[in-house]
C-alpha cells in the first residue's frame, strides 16, 4: 500500500544507485541506470547495486498524510 501511495501520489525516490547520486521510485529504473556503470565498473572491479533510501522527515510526513487521506486511518 505504501508503494502505491508513493508511486501514484507522493513520488519520492525510494531506491538509489550505489555508485552515483541517481535515484528513482522503482528498482527497475535504478537497475537499468546501473547497466551504464557496468562497463566502467568491471574495468576497476567495482560492482553497482540498488540501495534503499531512507525517506526524509518531510517525505515521511507527506506519505503519512497521503495514507490518512486515502484510507481514513489516523496514524500515530
Secondary structure by P-SEA (a helix, b strand, c coil): caaaaaacccccccccccccccccccaaaaaaaaccaaaaaaaabbbbbbbbbbbcaaaaaaaaaaaaaacccccc
